[in-house]
Each structure stands twice: as C-alpha cells, then as structure tokens.
Amino acid sequence: NKIKFSLSALVIVTTLFTSATAFADATLKLSHNQDKNHPVHLSMQFMADEAKRLSDGGIKIRIYPNSQLGTQRESMELMQNGALDMVKSNASEMESFEPAYGAFNVPYLFTDIDHYYRALEGEVGKEILQASKDKGFIGLTYYDAGARSFYAKKPINTPADLNGLKIRVQPSPTAVKMIELMGGAPTPLAYGELYTALQQGVVDGAENNPTALTTARHGEVANIFSLDEHTMIPDVLLISSTVWDGLSPEDQKIIQQAADASMQHHKTLWQEMTAASMKEAEETMNVQFVTVEKKPFQDAVKPIRDEAINNPAIAEYVKQIEALK
Ligand code: GCU
C-alpha cells in the first residue's frame, strides 16, 4: 500500500512539475473528478480533439479524469498556483472561488431546460464566466449537469423525510444552507469520497443528477432516487489566466471555439446519456425513481432566493436569470 501510495504521489509530482514547461509547447493539462465514461469527460475530449484539429495539431490538451490530480478544490488551488492549466469544476463548489457562481446555487431558479440554456448561453452566463479574471482564472464554457435530486436507501417524498438524515453536499455554503432549511444534516465531502461514505453509512444520502448512480456506481449503495429536482447547477470549464494571457490571440480563439462547440455537443449527449443512465440504474442496480410533489421543497428553500436578491455579489445575476423565464 505504501509503495502504491508513493508511486502515485510520484506520478502526480512529476506530472505537475512538467506543467510549467507544458504550455510553452501548448500541451495543456486539464483535471476533473469524473470517470472516463461520464458525458462531461466525453464532451471535454471532444473539445480537446476540436482544439487539436483547428490548430493543425498545435494545441494539445491532456485530460486527467477521476481526481487523479486532486479533488475539484485541490485542482482549483493547483491551477491558481500555476501547477495546472485547466480544471473542470461545478458552479456549486466554484462559489468559494468566485462568488458570482453562487447565483446558480439558488434552488428552483430555473423553470425548465430552455430557461437554463438561455442563461448559460446568454449575456449573464458569459458575465459570470469572466467575473473571476482577477482571481487567476476565467471560465470558458458550461456543461449541462442536469437537475439534482436526493437519493438514499429510502424515498424522500417531503422535506420531513430528511429529518435526522446526514446528506452529503458539495463543499459549498449555499448547498449546506439548503439542506439545513429542508431539515436534514448537511455533510460536505469531495465527490470521490462519496461512494465509500454512502457504503459505510458515514452519510445516509446524497443529491446529484442520475448519472452519478451509474458512472460513479452510487446506485449500488443508495438505490431510491426521489425526483425533487431542487437545483440545476452546471459544470464549468476553467483556464488559468496566466496560461490564457500567454496564448496567441489565434490560439485563444481556437480554444474558445472548441469549448463552445463542446458545449453544443454536450447538449444532446447529456440528454441521451442521462436517459441511458436511468435505464441502466433501474435494470442493473435495482434503482427506483420516485416522483415527488415539489411544492413543499420549494417552500422550504425560499429564504435562499430572498437572501440572494439582497446579496450584492449575486443579486444582479439572479435577477438577470429570472428575467429570462
Ligand atoms: C456533479 C458534477 C461534479 C460534481 C458532483 C458533486 O456530478 O458534475 O462536477 O463534483 O456533481 O456532487 O460533487
């Protein structure tokens, strides 16, 4: 075990050490926490292939999945310190790095997928991606990450069913607040630790989109998925400002174009793979999907929206998003 550990530590150190020189020849390192079979990984691979194609092989983006180079938080810190070039995170967790992303954390902010995409592809989405300029990174694009719902060993039909349950949330203040308002006990954990936490009963349940059931195998350890759909929080593709500023305007254009194309590619892929995940979870993991009445959940979390509207860091973004309904 010890040998295994130091070996993988060595791999990480060597990988990161070579990073500083990497962008001289435009090989960019991208870290994320999903499996290679996850739609977001596939869409980012599409982005990397596009960038390579458009630059005649000049731009190489190497993707490190499965938190190999660290959790989402660690990856963000490595990027801010110059040891990583690109990171895929989630807007929920990004709230701690750039408050603007907190706008996406407001539960029941979006009425449907079209509304969600109007925000992601519109002015407000672009403003949020640029908001972190002075913090060492900018956003390139969003990836649809569906609607998040609860899953546990029992159905969560109403907020009262969360009473006494430890629910894993993403490391984000608003996510913690949301579970508190619904009456559960929030437990922030990195995504990669969640399977074991569910299996060992460290937490009683979690909340995510249905792909977590299959791509991270959570359906094996928590098989009742209650469709309250409390949030729609996109994944975000980020790049270091130092790296970005060091690229030629031409290369910047190519990378942005590849990122935009990958978001469009992901739009359909996400729908298809979510449906396939649900089917697979039902058929091979005995997962049950339960429809629930959303109103009691919406009522419980209303204070988050009221606070957001009075929070100068996100009020304007939330209002702009609401205006797109
Ligand atoms: C989603 C999202 C990930 C995030 C995860 C989580 O799967 O795509 O970026 O890490 O939720 O709940 O932590």
Residues whose N, C-alpha, C, O or C-beta is under 5 A from the ligand:
A	BS01	GCU	S89 N90 A145 Q170 Y191 E207 N208 D235
